[in-house]
Amino acid sequence: MTTAITLVQGDITRQRVDAIVNAANSSLLGGSGVDGAIHRRGGPAILRECRALRASRYGRGLPTGRAVATTAGELDARWVIHTVGPVWSADEDRSELLASCHRESLRIADELGARTVAFPAISTGVYRWPLQDAARIAVTAVRESGTRVEEVRFVLFDERAYAAFAARLG
Ligand code: ADP
């Protein structure tokens, strides 16, 4: 089965999908950007599950490139899949970790039986990854993932991010 990759410009917290991917940080306890927006709109149930994960499986935090699911609280989705993108580095190639975020999120989505998944442009905000390069890595990772997800929807916050992903999809 082929996965449809779609693009929308907008706010990821307004999407109706089975799973929303969060560009989290390894603390899992909230942050700025997408992370802040998800916790604000999703309500306290998400943070409660994140705290429980910190108290059990992820005592030292979620490692970069990995993913874990929680409830989506009051969002119009069943799950939030939290993944930790790498911080951009000019001296070190961390592309494999960014690809891993997409692969691992889709592996979790497959385990959950999610058919539609919304992704933000992971690492392109506070973590400063150049948009064109992030779009290339994200789209390639999804295409090569072998996921059973039917629709992967990249939700890009502004026109510049949308254009970078649109150019990559061709
Ligand atoms: P990171 O720390 O992984 O860089 P950020 O949340 O800072 O994560 O940013 C990731 C991308 O998400 C950026 O391109 C940013 O503009 C975008 N973004 C911020 N808020 C939202 C939102 N509510 N919906 C979709 N994208 C968003």
Backbone and ligand atoms as CSV (ligand in chain L), in Angstrom:
chain,resi,resn,atom,element,x,y,z
A,1,MET,N,N,0.842,-1.196,0.000
A,1,MET,CA,C,0.000,0.000,0.000
A,1,MET,C,C,0.879,1.248,0.000
A,2,THR,N,N,0.471,2.241,-0.748
A,2,THR,CA,C,1.282,3.463,-0.744
A,2,THR,C,C,0.666,4.496,0.194
A,3,THR,N,N,1.543,5.189,0.852
A,3,THR,CA,C,1.136,6.231,1.793
A,3,THR,C,C,1.016,7.552,1.036
A,4,ALA,N,N,-0.114,8.226,1.192
A,4,ALA,CA,C,-0.265,9.552,0.584
A,4,ALA,C,C,0.420,10.574,1.473
A,5,ILE,N,N,1.275,11.395,0.872
A,5,ILE,CA,C,1.893,12.490,1.626
A,5,ILE,C,C,1.187,13.778,1.214
A,6,THR,N,N,0.553,14.434,2.183
A,6,THR,CA,C,-0.180,15.669,1.888
A,6,THR,C,C,0.419,16.824,2.687
A,7,LEU,N,N,0.142,18.034,2.227
A,7,LEU,CA,C,0.669,19.239,2.885
A,7,LEU,C,C,-0.467,20.183,3.194
A,8,VAL,N,N,-0.444,20.764,4.375
A,8,VAL,CA,C,-1.345,21.886,4.641
A,8,VAL,C,C,-0.560,22.961,5.382
A,9,GLN,N,N,-0.941,24.197,5.132
A,9,GLN,CA,C,-0.369,25.281,5.922
A,9,GLN,C,C,-1.338,25.561,7.058
A,10,GLY,N,N,-0.859,25.543,8.290
A,10,GLY,CA,C,-1.768,25.808,9.397
A,10,GLY,C,C,-1.197,25.358,10.726
A,11,ASP,N,N,-2.114,25.226,11.667
A,11,ASP,CA,C,-1.781,24.912,13.057
A,11,ASP,C,C,-2.023,23.420,13.280
A,12,ILE,N,N,-0.997,22.708,13.688
A,12,ILE,CA,C,-1.121,21.249,13.821
A,12,ILE,C,C,-2.143,20.870,14.893
A,13,THR,N,N,-2.372,21.743,15.861
A,13,THR,CA,C,-3.317,21.401,16.937
A,13,THR,C,C,-4.770,21.470,16.464
A,14,ARG,N,N,-4.987,21.965,15.237
A,14,ARG,CA,C,-6.352,22.047,14.687
A,14,ARG,C,C,-6.664,20.896,13.742
A,15,GLN,N,N,-5.749,19.959,13.625
A,15,GLN,CA,C,-5.945,18.874,12.662
A,15,GLN,C,C,-6.793,17.759,13.259
A,16,ARG,N,N,-7.638,17.181,12.425
A,16,ARG,CA,C,-8.363,15.973,12.823
A,16,ARG,C,C,-7.696,14.776,12.141
A,17,VAL,N,N,-6.957,14.037,12.930
A,17,VAL,CA,C,-6.205,12.878,12.432
A,17,VAL,C,C,-6.164,11.841,13.556
A,18,ASP,N,N,-5.704,10.655,13.261
A,18,ASP,CA,C,-5.577,9.651,14.328
A,18,ASP,C,C,-4.456,10.031,15.293
A,19,ALA,N,N,-3.343,10.482,14.749
A,19,ALA,CA,C,-2.208,10.817,15.619
A,19,ALA,C,C,-1.553,12.122,15.175
A,20,ILE,N,N,-1.207,12.936,16.163
A,20,ILE,CA,C,-0.469,14.182,15.935
A,20,ILE,C,C,0.929,13.998,16.495
A,21,VAL,N,N,1.938,14.257,15.679
A,21,VAL,CA,C,3.319,14.140,16.146
A,21,VAL,C,C,3.735,15.468,16.786
A,22,ASN,N,N,4.341,15.356,17.952
A,22,ASN,CA,C,4.830,16.524,18.681
A,22,ASN,C,C,6.340,16.631,18.557
A,23,ALA,N,N,6.818,17.818,18.180
A,23,ALA,CA,C,8.263,18.095,18.203
A,23,ALA,C,C,8.617,18.420,19.650
A,24,ALA,N,N,8.804,17.370,20.434
A,24,ALA,CA,C,9.009,17.513,21.874
A,24,ALA,C,C,10.484,17.748,22.183
A,25,ASN,N,N,10.792,17.921,23.452
A,25,ASN,CA,C,12.195,17.854,23.866
A,25,ASN,C,C,12.315,16.672,24.812
A,26,SER,N,N,13.527,16.292,25.147
A,26,SER,CA,C,13.682,15.003,25.817
A,26,SER,C,C,13.088,14.986,27.226
A,27,SER,N,N,12.806,16.138,27.796
A,27,SER,CA,C,12.189,16.137,29.135
A,27,SER,C,C,10.757,15.624,29.095
A,28,LEU,N,N,10.116,15.727,27.946
A,28,LEU,CA,C,8.697,15.372,27.763
A,28,LEU,C,C,7.767,16.237,28.621
A,29,LEU,N,N,8.300,17.297,29.183
A,29,LEU,CA,C,7.480,18.077,30.120
A,29,LEU,C,C,7.028,19.414,29.529
A,30,GLY,N,N,7.036,19.494,28.220
A,30,GLY,CA,C,6.535,20.688,27.558
A,30,GLY,C,C,7.651,21.630,27.176
A,31,GLY,N,N,7.320,22.547,26.269
A,31,GLY,CA,C,8.316,23.495,25.791
A,31,GLY,C,C,7.631,24.570,24.976
A,32,SER,N,N,8.364,25.124,24.024
A,32,SER,CA,C,7.784,26.196,23.212
A,32,SER,C,C,7.311,25.621,21.879
A,33,GLY,N,N,6.926,26.465,20.970
A,33,GLY,CA,C,6.557,26.042,19.620
A,33,GLY,C,C,5.423,25.039,19.607
A,34,VAL,N,N,5.581,24.006,18.788
A,34,VAL,CA,C,4.555,22.975,18.634
A,34,VAL,C,C,4.228,22.338,19.987
A,35,ASP,N,N,5.245,22.059,20.743
A,35,ASP,CA,C,5.103,21.393,22.039
A,35,ASP,C,C,4.160,22.197,22.960
A,36,GLY,N,N,4.452,23.489,23.085
A,36,GLY,CA,C,3.616,24.356,23.922
A,36,GLY,C,C,2.180,24.379,23.427
A,37,ALA,N,N,2.021,24.486,22.106
A,37,ALA,CA,C,0.677,24.576,21.517
A,37,ALA,C,C,-0.113,23.287,21.778
A,38,ILE,N,N,0.550,22.147,21.662
A,38,ILE,CA,C,-0.123,20.854,21.881
A,38,ILE,C,C,-0.583,20.733,23.328
A,39,HIS,N,N,0.271,21.084,24.261
A,39,HIS,CA,C,-0.128,20.979,25.673
A,39,HIS,C,C,-1.212,22.010,26.023
A,40,ARG,N,N,-1.124,23.185,25.448
A,40,ARG,CA,C,-2.154,24.208,25.727
A,40,ARG,C,C,-3.519,23.765,25.253
A,41,ARG,N,N,-3.579,23.302,24.016
A,41,ARG,CA,C,-4.881,22.925,23.457
A,41,ARG,C,C,-5.329,21.539,23.890
A,42,GLY,N,N,-4.394,20.670,24.150
A,42,GLY,CA,C,-4.729,19.274,24.493
A,42,GLY,C,C,-5.105,19.107,25.956
A,43,GLY,N,N,-4.728,20.066,26.786
A,43,GLY,CA,C,-5.094,20.002,28.200
A,43,GLY,C,C,-4.152,19.130,29.012
A,44,PRO,N,N,-4.416,19.029,30.329
A,44,PRO,CA,C,-3.473,18.436,31.278
A,44,PRO,C,C,-3.302,16.920,31.179
A,45,ALA,N,N,-4.200,16.239,30.491
A,45,ALA,CA,C,-4.101,14.772,30.426
A,45,ALA,C,C,-2.807,14.334,29.737
A,46,ILE,N,N,-2.369,15.120,28.750
A,46,ILE,CA,C,-1.153,14.751,28.009
A,46,ILE,C,C,0.059,14.848,28.939
A,47,LEU,N,N,0.145,15.954,29.665
A,47,LEU,CA,C,1.279,16.149,30.576
A,47,LEU,C,C,1.287,15.083,31.674
A,48,ARG,N,N,0.114,14.708,32.136
A,48,ARG,CA,C,0.047,13.636,33.158
A,48,ARG,C,C,0.691,12.358,32.633
A,49,GLU,N,N,0.359,11.988,31.400
A,49,GLU,CA,C,0.960,10.764,30.844
A,49,GLU,C,C,2.452,10.930,30.597
A,50,CYS,N,N,2.849,12.114,30.205
A,50,CYS,CA,C,4.282,12.371,29.995
A,50,CYS,C,C,5.039,12.235,31.313
A,51,ARG,N,N,4.472,12.780,32.376
A,51,ARG,CA,C,5.118,12.655,33.696
A,51,ARG,C,C,5.233,11.189,34.099
A,52,ALA,N,N,4.196,10.416,33.810
A,52,ALA,CA,C,4.212,8.984,34.149
A,52,ALA,C,C,5.300,8.265,33.353
A,53,LEU,N,N,5.493,8.678,32.105
A,53,LEU,CA,C,6.561,8.068,31.293
A,53,LEU,C,C,7.934,8.401,31.866
A,54,ARG,N,N,8.093,9.645,32.351
A,54,ARG,CA,C,9.362,10.033,32.982
A,54,ARG,C,C,9.614,9.238,34.263
A,55,ALA,N,N,8.514,8.890,34.944
A,55,ALA,CA,C,8.648,8.157,36.213
A,55,ALA,C,C,8.857,6.665,35.978
A,56,SER,N,N,8.650,6.199,34.723
A,56,SER,CA,C,8.771,4.760,34.460
A,56,SER,C,C,9.837,4.493,33.392
A,57,ARG,N,N,9.409,4.389,32.121
A,57,ARG,CA,C,10.333,3.977,31.057
A,57,ARG,C,C,11.433,4.981,30.741
A,58,TYR,N,N,11.156,6.265,30.918
A,58,TYR,CA,C,12.104,7.271,30.438
A,58,TYR,C,C,12.576,8.198,31.557
A,59,GLY,N,N,13.143,7.569,32.583
A,59,GLY,CA,C,13.640,8.322,33.731
A,59,GLY,C,C,14.635,9.399,33.358
A,60,ARG,N,N,15.446,9.137,32.309
A,60,ARG,CA,C,16.433,10.138,31.888
A,60,ARG,C,C,15.941,10.963,30.714
A,61,GLY,N,N,14.680,10.824,30.400
A,61,GLY,CA,C,14.132,11.564,29.273
A,61,GLY,C,C,14.099,10.704,28.024
A,62,LEU,N,N,13.368,11.164,27.014
A,62,LEU,CA,C,13.268,10.437,25.748
A,62,LEU,C,C,14.484,10.804,24.889
A,63,PRO,N,N,15.256,9.783,24.456
A,63,PRO,CA,C,16.444,10.101,23.651
A,63,PRO,C,C,16.091,10.738,22.294
A,64,THR,N,N,16.984,11.543,21.789
A,64,THR,CA,C,16.822,12.151,20.458
A,64,THR,C,C,16.632,11.053,19.409
A,65,GLY,N,N,15.667,11.261,18.516
A,65,GLY,CA,C,15.421,10.299,17.444
A,65,GLY,C,C,14.419,9.215,17.800
A,66,ARG,N,N,13.984,9.196,19.055
A,66,ARG,CA,C,13.008,8.181,19.482
A,66,ARG,C,C,11.617,8.795,19.573
A,67,ALA,N,N,10.588,7.931,19.772
A,67,ALA,CA,C,9.206,8.410,19.828
A,67,ALA,C,C,8.405,7.597,20.826
A,68,VAL,N,N,7.401,8.239,21.414
A,68,VAL,CA,C,6.531,7.544,22.362
A,68,VAL,C,C,5.146,8.194,22.289
A,69,ALA,N,N,4.105,7.383,22.488
A,69,ALA,CA,C,2.735,7.897,22.344
A,69,ALA,C,C,2.080,8.138,23.695
A,70,THR,N,N,1.199,9.139,23.723
A,70,THR,CA,C,0.296,9.354,24.856
A,70,THR,C,C,-1.103,9.616,24.293
A,71,THR,N,N,-2.039,9.781,25.182
A,71,THR,CA,C,-3.363,10.288,24.805
A,71,THR,C,C,-3.201,11.632,24.089
A,72,ALA,N,N,-4.246,12.009,23.343
A,72,ALA,CA,C,-4.245,13.342,22.731
A,72,ALA,C,C,-5.112,14.309,23.537
A,73,GLY,N,N,-5.577,13.886,24.686
A,73,GLY,CA,C,-6.374,14.771,25.525
A,73,GLY,C,C,-7.556,15.338,24.770
A,74,GLU,N,N,-7.648,16.652,24.758
A,74,GLU,CA,C,-8.798,17.307,24.117
A,74,GLU,C,C,-8.561,17.661,22.651
A,75,LEU,N,N,-7.444,17.240,22.107
A,75,LEU,CA,C,-7.204,17.466,20.669
A,75,LEU,C,C,-8.127,16.549,19.869
A,76,ASP,N,N,-8.318,16.894,18.607
A,76,ASP,CA,C,-9.202,16.103,17.753
A,76,ASP,C,C,-8.414,14.946,17.127
A,77,ALA,N,N,-7.852,14.124,17.987
A,77,ALA,CA,C,-6.984,13.020,17.572
A,77,ALA,C,C,-7.047,11.973,18.684
A,78,ARG,N,N,-6.565,10.784,18.402
A,78,ARG,CA,C,-6.561,9.760,19.450
A,78,ARG,C,C,-5.263,9.744,20.234
A,79,TRP,N,N,-4.190,10.036,19.547
A,79,TRP,CA,C,-2.878,9.972,20.195
A,79,TRP,C,C,-2.013,11.165,19.815
A,80,VAL,N,N,-1.118,11.516,20.745
A,80,VAL,CA,C,0.015,12.372,20.399
A,80,VAL,C,C,1.248,11.480,20.438
A,81,ILE,N,N,2.032,11.541,19.383
A,81,ILE,CA,C,3.303,10.805,19.348
A,81,ILE,C,C,4.420,11.831,19.538
A,82,HIS,N,N,5.101,11.737,20.662
A,82,HIS,CA,C,6.154,12.690,21.002
A,82,HIS,C,C,7.474,12.179,20.454
A,83,THR,N,N,8.180,13.038,19.748
A,83,THR,CA,C,9.500,12.643,19.258
A,83,THR,C,C,10.459,13.802,19.480
A,84,VAL,N,N,11.717,13.473,19.679
A,84,VAL,CA,C,12.714,14.495,19.994
A,84,VAL,C,C,13.645,14.670,18.810
A,85,GLY,N,N,13.529,15.800,18.142
A,85,GLY,CA,C,14.391,16.100,17.008
A,85,GLY,C,C,15.778,16.510,17.478
A,86,PRO,N,N,16.775,16.363,16.589
A,86,PRO,CA,C,18.121,16.843,16.912
A,86,PRO,C,C,18.205,18.357,16.745
A,87,VAL,N,N,19.058,18.982,17.540
A,87,VAL,CA,C,19.393,20.392,17.350
A,87,VAL,C,C,20.321,20.463,16.128
A,88,TRP,N,N,20.076,21.429,15.241
A,88,TRP,CA,C,20.933,21.600,14.064
A,88,TRP,C,C,22.371,21.859,14.483
A,89,SER,N,N,23.309,21.235,13.771
A,89,SER,CA,C,24.719,21.500,14.017
A,89,SER,C,C,25.419,21.695,12.682
A,90,ALA,N,N,26.239,22.727,12.583
A,90,ALA,CA,C,26.994,22.965,11.360
A,90,ALA,C,C,28.216,22.040,11.286
A,91,ASP,N,N,28.672,21.517,12.408
A,91,ASP,CA,C,29.908,20.700,12.432
A,91,ASP,C,C,29.647,19.210,12.387
A,92,GLU,N,N,28.436,18.813,12.697
A,92,GLU,CA,C,28.170,17.377,12.842
A,92,GLU,C,C,26.912,17.054,12.042
A,93,ASP,N,N,26.942,15.961,11.284
A,93,ASP,CA,C,25.770,15.568,10.501
A,93,ASP,C,C,24.813,14.752,11.371
A,94,ARG,N,N,23.702,15.363,11.724
A,94,ARG,CA,C,22.721,14.686,12.589
A,94,ARG,C,C,21.483,14.269,11.806
A,95,SER,N,N,21.621,14.192,10.470
A,95,SER,CA,C,20.473,13.876,9.607
A,95,SER,C,C,19.819,12.549,9.966
A,96,GLU,N,N,20.657,11.583,10.338
A,96,GLU,CA,C,20.129,10.253,10.636
A,96,GLU,C,C,19.169,10.312,11.828
A,97,LEU,N,N,19.460,11.185,12.777
A,97,LEU,CA,C,18.562,11.330,13.931
A,97,LEU,C,C,17.241,11.971,13.523
A,98,LEU,N,N,17.301,12.924,12.598
A,98,LEU,CA,C,16.055,13.549,12.138
A,98,LEU,C,C,15.218,12.541,11.342
A,99,ALA,N,N,15.875,11.750,10.516
A,99,ALA,CA,C,15.159,10.689,9.786
A,99,ALA,C,C,14.546,9.703,10.776
A,100,SER,N,N,15.302,9.375,11.805
A,100,SER,CA,C,14.838,8.429,12.821
A,100,SER,C,C,13.560,8.917,13.511
A,101,CYS,N,N,13.460,10.211,13.758
A,101,CYS,CA,C,12.228,10.763,14.362
A,101,CYS,C,C,11.004,10.369,13.525
A,102,HIS,N,N,11.142,10.479,12.211
A,102,HIS,CA,C,10.016,10.162,11.321
A,102,HIS,C,C,9.750,8.665,11.279
A,103,ARG,N,N,10.811,7.884,11.158
A,103,ARG,CA,C,10.651,6.421,11.136
A,103,ARG,C,C,10.053,5.899,12.424
A,104,GLU,N,N,10.584,6.352,13.549
A,104,GLU,CA,C,10.114,5.866,14.856
A,104,GLU,C,C,8.671,6.301,15.114
A,105,SER,N,N,8.338,7.525,14.742
A,105,SER,CA,C,6.959,7.993,14.925
A,105,SER,C,C,6.009,7.127,14.105
A,106,LEU,N,N,6.415,6.775,12.892
A,106,LEU,CA,C,5.544,5.951,12.044
A,106,LEU,C,C,5.498,4.502,12.527
A,107,ARG,N,N,6.570,4.042,13.119
A,107,ARG,CA,C,6.563,2.692,13.696
A,107,ARG,C,C,5.554,2.640,14.856
A,108,ILE,N,N,5.561,3.664,15.691
A,108,ILE,CA,C,4.593,3.735,16.796
A,108,ILE,C,C,3.173,3.855,16.228
A,109,ALA,N,N,3.012,4.668,15.205
A,109,ALA,CA,C,1.687,4.841,14.579
A,109,ALA,C,C,1.182,3.499,14.058
A,110,ASP,N,N,2.059,2.726,13.438
A,110,ASP,CA,C,1.671,1.396,12.938
A,110,ASP,C,C,1.269,0.487,14.092
A,111,GLU,N,N,2.021,0.524,15.170
A,111,GLU,CA,C,1.684,-0.292,16.346
A,111,GLU,C,C,0.310,0.067,16.887
A,112,LEU,N,N,-0.007,1.351,16.864
A,112,LEU,CA,C,-1.295,1.816,17.397
A,112,LEU,C,C,-2.447,1.558,16.422
A,113,GLY,N,N,-2.122,1.358,15.159
A,113,GLY,CA,C,-3.154,1.212,14.132
A,113,GLY,C,C,-3.650,2.550,13.600
A,114,ALA,N,N,-2.848,3.597,13.743
A,114,ALA,CA,C,-3.230,4.915,13.220
A,114,ALA,C,C,-3.194,4.893,11.693
A,115,ARG,N,N,-4.203,5.493,11.079
A,115,ARG,CA,C,-4.231,5.538,9.612
A,115,ARG,C,C,-3.879,6.919,9.060
A,116,THR,N,N,-4.083,7.948,9.900
A,116,THR,CA,C,-3.728,9.303,9.473
A,116,THR,C,C,-2.858,9.940,10.547
A,117,VAL,N,N,-1.756,10.534,10.110
A,117,VAL,CA,C,-0.783,11.087,11.055
A,117,VAL,C,C,-0.342,12.470,10.572
A,118,ALA,N,N,-0.399,13.445,11.472
A,118,ALA,CA,C,0.069,14.802,11.149
A,118,ALA,C,C,1.444,15.041,11.770
A,119,PHE,N,N,2.361,15.537,10.957
A,119,PHE,CA,C,3.727,15.871,11.411
A,119,PHE,C,C,3.968,17.377,11.294
A,120,PRO,N,N,4.625,17.973,12.260
A,120,PRO,CA,C,5.158,19.328,12.054
A,120,PRO,C,C,6.521,19.214,11.360
A,121,ALA,N,N,7.102,20.353,11.047
A,121,ALA,CA,C,8.462,20.350,10.473
A,121,ALA,C,C,9.440,20.255,11.650
A,122,ILE,N,N,9.692,19.010,12.057
A,122,ILE,CA,C,10.504,18.738,13.250
A,122,ILE,C,C,11.890,19.381,13.134
A,123,SER,N,N,12.343,19.958,14.215
A,123,SER,CA,C,13.693,20.573,14.349
A,123,SER,C,C,13.874,21.900,13.629
A,124,THR,N,N,12.845,22.393,12.925
A,124,THR,CA,C,13.067,23.616,12.130
A,124,THR,C,C,12.744,24.908,12.883
A,125,GLY,N,N,12.343,24.784,14.146
A,125,GLY,CA,C,12.029,25.976,14.940
A,125,GLY,C,C,13.193,26.329,15.843
A,126,VAL,N,N,12.975,26.147,17.129
A,126,VAL,CA,C,13.996,26.435,18.133
A,126,VAL,C,C,15.296,25.651,17.839
A,127,TYR,N,N,15.179,24.477,17.215
A,127,TYR,CA,C,16.361,23.643,16.939
A,127,TYR,C,C,17.075,24.007,15.625
A,128,ARG,N,N,16.543,25.034,14.891
A,128,ARG,CA,C,17.251,25.749,13.821
A,128,ARG,C,C,17.646,24.945,12.578
A,129,TRP,N,N,17.030,23.795,12.336
A,129,TRP,CA,C,17.420,23.024,11.135
A,129,TRP,C,C,16.960,23.780,9.903
A,130,PRO,N,N,17.808,23.934,8.881
A,130,PRO,CA,C,17.399,24.636,7.652
A,130,PRO,C,C,16.204,23.920,6.993
A,131,LEU,N,N,15.218,24.714,6.603
A,131,LEU,CA,C,13.944,24.141,6.146
A,131,LEU,C,C,14.063,23.206,4.951
A,132,GLN,N,N,14.826,23.631,3.930
A,132,GLN,CA,C,14.923,22.808,2.719
A,132,GLN,C,C,15.501,21.438,3.045
A,133,ASP,N,N,16.507,21.435,3.882
A,133,ASP,CA,C,17.172,20.184,4.229
A,133,ASP,C,C,16.258,19.325,5.109
A,134,ALA,N,N,15.559,19.965,6.020
A,134,ALA,CA,C,14.633,19.224,6.884
A,134,ALA,C,C,13.515,18.592,6.051
A,135,ALA,N,N,13.040,19.337,5.053
A,135,ALA,CA,C,11.967,18.828,4.192
A,135,ALA,C,C,12.458,17.597,3.417
A,136,ARG,N,N,13.673,17.687,2.894
A,136,ARG,CA,C,14.250,16.553,2.154
A,136,ARG,C,C,14.342,15.318,3.043
A,137,ILE,N,N,14.871,15.489,4.238
A,137,ILE,CA,C,15.063,14.357,5.149
A,137,ILE,C,C,13.711,13.772,5.564
A,138,ALA,N,N,12.759,14.648,5.877
A,138,ALA,CA,C,11.449,14.192,6.356
A,138,ALA,C,C,10.711,13.404,5.270
A,139,VAL,N,N,10.669,13.965,4.067
A,139,VAL,CA,C,9.911,13.317,2.991
A,139,VAL,C,C,10.564,11.989,2.606
A,140,THR,N,N,11.890,11.963,2.536
A,140,THR,CA,C,12.593,10.716,2.199
A,140,THR,C,C,12.339,9.658,3.264
A,141,ALA,N,N,12.408,10.042,4.527
A,141,ALA,CA,C,12.215,9.073,5.614
A,141,ALA,C,C,10.810,8.475,5.566
A,142,VAL,N,N,9.819,9.312,5.279
A,142,VAL,CA,C,8.437,8.801,5.197
A,142,VAL,C,C,8.321,7.836,4.015
A,143,ARG,N,N,8.858,8.244,2.862
A,143,ARG,CA,C,8.748,7.409,1.652
A,143,ARG,C,C,9.434,6.060,1.841
A,144,GLU,N,N,10.505,6.050,2.591
A,144,GLU,CA,C,11.273,4.807,2.743
A,144,GLU,C,C,10.863,4.000,3.959
A,145,SER,N,N,9.852,4.470,4.686
A,145,SER,CA,C,9.548,3.854,5.986
A,145,SER,C,C,8.823,2.514,5.888
A,146,GLY,N,N,8.075,2.313,4.796
A,146,GLY,CA,C,7.274,1.099,4.701
A,146,GLY,C,C,6.077,1.089,5.648
A,147,THR,N,N,5.656,2.261,6.101
A,147,THR,CA,C,4.545,2.354,7.050
A,147,THR,C,C,3.215,1.911,6.427
A,148,ARG,N,N,2.301,1.503,7.302
A,148,ARG,CA,C,0.939,1.189,6.860
A,148,ARG,C,C,0.009,2.396,6.986
A,149,VAL,N,N,0.534,3.514,7.480
A,149,VAL,CA,C,-0.278,4.734,7.596
A,149,VAL,C,C,-0.745,5.146,6.194
A,150,GLU,N,N,-2.025,5.521,6.087
A,150,GLU,CA,C,-2.578,5.844,4.760
A,150,GLU,C,C,-2.265,7.278,4.340
A,151,GLU,N,N,-2.299,8.198,5.325
A,151,GLU,CA,C,-1.984,9.596,5.008
A,151,GLU,C,C,-1.001,10.150,6.023
A,152,VAL,N,N,0.111,10.637,5.528
A,152,VAL,CA,C,1.027,11.431,6.345
A,152,VAL,C,C,0.840,12.874,5.911
A,153,ARG,N,N,0.373,13.703,6.829
A,153,ARG,CA,C,0.078,15.101,6.525
A,153,ARG,C,C,1.106,15.993,7.207
A,154,PHE,N,N,1.925,16.663,6.410
A,154,PHE,CA,C,2.842,17.639,7.001
A,154,PHE,C,C,2.071,18.947,7.185
A,155,VAL,N,N,2.092,19.435,8.406
A,155,VAL,CA,C,1.369,20.665,8.722
A,155,VAL,C,C,2.398,21.757,8.971
A,156,LEU,N,N,2.474,22.677,8.019
A,156,LEU,CA,C,3.517,23.703,8.042
A,156,LEU,C,C,2.914,25.029,8.502
A,157,PHE,N,N,3.599,25.618,9.433
A,157,PHE,CA,C,3.048,26.776,10.113
A,157,PHE,C,C,2.999,28.019,9.229
A,158,ASP,N,N,4.007,28.209,8.413
A,158,ASP,CA,C,4.026,29.433,7.594
A,158,ASP,C,C,4.320,29.092,6.135
A,159,GLU,N,N,4.255,30.142,5.309
A,159,GLU,CA,C,4.372,29.969,3.872
A,159,GLU,C,C,5.748,29.433,3.463
A,160,ARG,N,N,6.762,29.879,4.163
A,160,ARG,CA,C,8.137,29.475,3.850
A,160,ARG,C,C,8.317,27.979,4.068
A,161,ALA,N,N,7.798,27.482,5.168
A,161,ALA,CA,C,7.899,26.049,5.464
A,161,ALA,C,C,7.065,25.257,4.465
A,162,TYR,N,N,5.892,25.786,4.142
A,162,TYR,CA,C,5.031,25.101,3.161
A,162,TYR,C,C,5.755,24.991,1.821
A,163,ALA,N,N,6.377,26.100,1.394
A,163,ALA,CA,C,7.070,26.117,0.100
A,163,ALA,C,C,8.220,25.115,0.077
A,164,ALA,N,N,8.931,24.987,1.188
A,164,ALA,CA,C,10.068,24.054,1.241
A,164,ALA,C,C,9.589,22.611,1.062
A,165,PHE,N,N,8.495,22.266,1.702
A,165,PHE,CA,C,7.967,20.903,1.582
A,165,PHE,C,C,7.335,20.686,0.206
A,166,ALA,N,N,6.656,21.706,-0.311
A,166,ALA,CA,C,6.017,21.581,-1.625
A,166,ALA,C,C,7.082,21.351,-2.699
A,167,ALA,N,N,8.205,22.044,-2.596
A,167,ALA,CA,C,9.283,21.902,-3.586
A,167,ALA,C,C,9.833,20.480,-3.556
A,168,ARG,N,N,9.866,19.894,-2.383
A,168,ARG,CA,C,10.433,18.559,-2.213
A,168,ARG,C,C,9.467,17.488,-2.752
A,169,LEU,N,N,8.187,17.731,-2.613
A,169,LEU,CA,C,7.217,16.740,-3.088
A,169,LEU,C,C,7.074,16.763,-4.604
A,170,GLY,N,N,7.349,17.926,-5.198
A,170,GLY,CA,C,7.330,18.064,-6.639
A,170,GLY,C,C,5.952,17.974,-7.273
L,1,ADP,P1,P,11.911,22.152,17.301
L,1,ADP,O1,O,12.315,22.398,18.728
L,1,ADP,O2,O,11.899,20.693,16.923
L,1,ADP,O3,O,12.658,23.023,16.346
L,1,ADP,P2,P,9.548,23.903,17.219
L,1,ADP,O4,O,8.226,23.609,17.824
L,1,ADP,O5,O,10.335,25.045,17.775
L,1,ADP,O6,O,10.354,22.513,17.264
L,1,ADP,O7,O,9.372,24.171,15.671
L,1,ADP,C1,C,9.134,23.179,14.700
L,1,ADP,C2,C,8.359,23.786,13.536
L,1,ADP,O8,O,6.979,23.878,13.895
L,1,ADP,C3,C,8.764,25.207,13.142
L,1,ADP,O9,O,8.798,25.247,11.713
L,1,ADP,C4,C,7.651,26.079,13.684
L,1,ADP,O10,O,7.436,27.231,12.886
L,1,ADP,C5,C,6.461,25.149,13.574
L,1,ADP,N1,N,5.305,25.398,14.471
L,1,ADP,C6,C,5.251,26.113,15.624
L,1,ADP,N2,N,3.999,26.056,16.150
L,1,ADP,C7,C,3.251,25.282,15.305
L,1,ADP,C8,C,1.891,24.847,15.264
L,1,ADP,N3,N,1.011,25.196,16.219
L,1,ADP,N4,N,1.491,24.052,14.236
L,1,ADP,C9,C,2.356,23.679,13.267
L,1,ADP,N5,N,3.651,24.048,13.251
L,1,ADP,C10,C,4.087,24.850,14.235
